[in-house]
Amino acid sequence: MNDREKFGSRLGFILTSAGCAVGLGNVWKFPYMCGANGGAAFILIYLVFLVILGWPVIVSEFSVGRGSQQSVATSFRVLEAKGTKWHNFGWFGMVANYLLMMFYTMVAGWMLYYMFRSIRGDFTGTAAQLTADETGAMFNGMLGSPGTLTLWMIIVVVLSFGICSLGVQNGVEKITKVMMLCLLVLIAVLAVHSVMLDGAGEGVKFYLVPDFKAMVDNGIGNVVFGAMSQAFFTLSIGIGSMAIFGSYMEKKRSITGEAMTVALLDTFVALMAGMIIIPACFAYGIEPGAGPSLIFVTLPCIFNQMAGGRIWGTLFFLFLSFAALSTIIAVFENIVSFGIDLWKMPRKKVVAINIVAVIILSLPAVLGFNLLSGIQPLGAGSSIMDLEDFLVSNNLLPLGSLVYVMFCTSRYGWGWKNFIKEAETGEGMKFPQKLKGYMTFGIPILIVVIYLKGYWDYFAPKGTGMLAAWMVIGVAFLVLIGWFCFGGRKNATPQDE
């Protein structure tokens, strides 16, 4: 354990960890969720849930990583109470990381491709203004081309694994740090430009002044649940992607304070992404709650109308590419650590094997939009990517977070005293020990509510048959997680005694 690589600086740890958290959920999902749920009123509720739900979970995951000095593949085995089965969660975490990359690499390829198209001037310089039908046809044309999607997915995989092959300090930390600093500069420039557009003032007002009447009109329960879900999913917690960076962290700073810094930086990027998109939508008469199509269909129309749109469009998709790649590099580093921790393989050999593996595993999502479009696993209109995204976002992230919290609070796991000792080691903020009861019972209840409500919202509109079938699957996942957490407890030696 003593020869495990470490981050070269505190800034490197914070920016790399934030890079993992900062992803398409911040810059793609957050702005349209905000636009559809009353603007600033949604943001206020989101910030509350970020503190009471997201922050304790990220502290738990960082602590398990640093306490074990291992990836999710082996960390529970190092820390668990003797006789328990928590270590089996390692396989769950490994599957989750691969499954996430099976579609995320493709979506990152979309961002790079659109940046390339912006540089080429495809969205600007036309004699007439582009319509949503025309930009929609462009997007569908990309999805319908397996060669285009595969090429850009391969570029993402090779580039990101190539960075991981250089090591923690010389590759992941150094390059992600530069990428994140560039991302922060880009987001500031783009946000200033957006709020200076003619007519953007109404968008700024909508975004920054709470409108609780709009929240009531949209349904308070729906808005609150949407904010709670977004706060939970935005930090990329639950599958060990944060734990791996905890394992590279020195003991000089407390995890509690560093986790808060990472969460705040992640939130800043999400808020600034909204400040880019929503004022621009108001300036050009576009509905800010337009949904996922906002990025690839609506915004190219705006860049087409905007003075200097070719430059601004290129910078915007460069910003999105950095956000996507920073997450992929972080998850790839977690995948690389599996081979290093489990089988003691050299880093470069693990990278070479996984380049091939991830490219092959990503092909179903690519082909699901064209050659395999007839496969609709979640009902009419769904794709293979939708299934993969549902399994990760609605299952693996919340259930994995449940495991981390319960592992840190249960004396048949790692135990509260061991968790607190690790979280508070070093200078900086200390974890509020009065939260033990909330961590032990409150957060698990909230996570289970989010989990089951997500199933209901997703499948209830598809009919009772599909709802019942998938609810059975969802409950089966919960039972499996219960086995991870409490299996072998009868003969276990509890900790914290």
Secondary structure, 3 states (H helix, E strand, C coil): CCCCCCCCCHHHHHHHHHHHHCCHHHHHHHHHHHHHCCCHHHHHHHHHHHHHHHHHHHHHHHHHHHHHCCCCCCHHHHHCCCCCCHHHHHHHHHHHHHHHHHHHHHHHHHHHHHHHHHHHCCCCCCCCCCCHHHHHHHHHHHHCCHHHHHHHHHHHHHHHHHHHCCCHHHHHHHHHHHHHHHHHHHHHHHHHHHHCCCCCHHHHHHHHCCCHHHHHHHCHHHHHHHHHHHHHHCCCCCCCCCHHHHHCCCCCECHHHHHHHHHHHHHHHHHHHHHHHHHHHHHCCCCCCCCCHHHHHHHHHHHHHCCCHHHHHHHHHHHHHHHHHHHHHHHHHHHHHHHHHHHCCCHHHHHHHHHHHHHHHHHHHHHCCCCCCCCCCCCCCCCHHHHHHHHHHHHHHHHHHHHHHHHHHCCCCCCHHHHHHHHHCCECCCCCHHHHHHHHHHHHHHHHHHHHHHHHHHHHHHCHHHHHHHHHHHHHHHHHHHHHHHCCHHHCCCCCC
